[in-house]
């Protein structure tokens, strides 16, 4: 083989069309984070509003723990735990309510002078009658103790720590009743 001779074979022909440039990449998508957050926030607000409307429209008519009911003086509550243990005491009347000043309202400390009416060492509540009733009625005693967070065996000691008094002005209290063997 000769080193300086003509090449063997036919001359090279055209190679075809030139190669194509690489495909163009799409421009990056604009950031839509702000729009996504706004849509998500709007969805949460609409869902919350729908739940709120449903609760109001579908809710039951039973009293909730935060509802306030006014009860007349000297009137037993619905479904009491026990029969009344109020003793009649001369000179003490729940009708002698303290007239609050026009600008009164809000909360008062429990030791506010005049908030409660005293009984001058006379009892307004027959403690022994209450304890005897509860000791003779196991279901009521269990429910009564449960509301107070005490053991049934501690009812007598607990009642001995209570101070009977007459409320002389509107006072927020929590009443519990007894229905179907349970505290209400």
Long-range contacts (C-beta under 8 A, 24 or more apart in sequence): 68-172, 71-175, 73-97, 77-175, 77-177, 78-177, 79-177, 79-178, 79-179, 79-184, 80-177, 80-178, 81-134, 81-140, 81-143, 81-144, 81-176, 81-177, 81-178, 81-183, 82-130, 82-133, 82-134, 82-137, 82-140, 82-144, 83-133, 85-125, 85-126, 85-127, 85-129, 85-130, 85-133, 86-124, 86-125, 86-126, 87-122, 87-123, 87-124, 87-125, 87-126, 89-119, 89-122, 89-123, 89-124, 91-120, 92-117, 92-119, 92-122, 92-124, 92-166, 93-166, 94-166, 94-167, 96-168, 97-168, 97-169, 98-168, 98-169, 100-169, 100-170, 114-168, 115-167, 115-168, 115-169, 115-171, 116-165, 116-166, 116-167, 116-168, 117-165, 117-166, 117-167, 117-168, 118-165, 118-166, 119-164, 119-165, 119-166, 123-164, 124-164, 124-165, 124-166, 125-162, 125-164, 127-159, 127-160, 127-162, 127-164, 130-159, 131-155, 131-156, 131-159, 139-178, 139-181, 140-178, 143-178, 143-181, 143-182, 143-183, 144-178, 144-183, 146-183, 147-176, 147-183
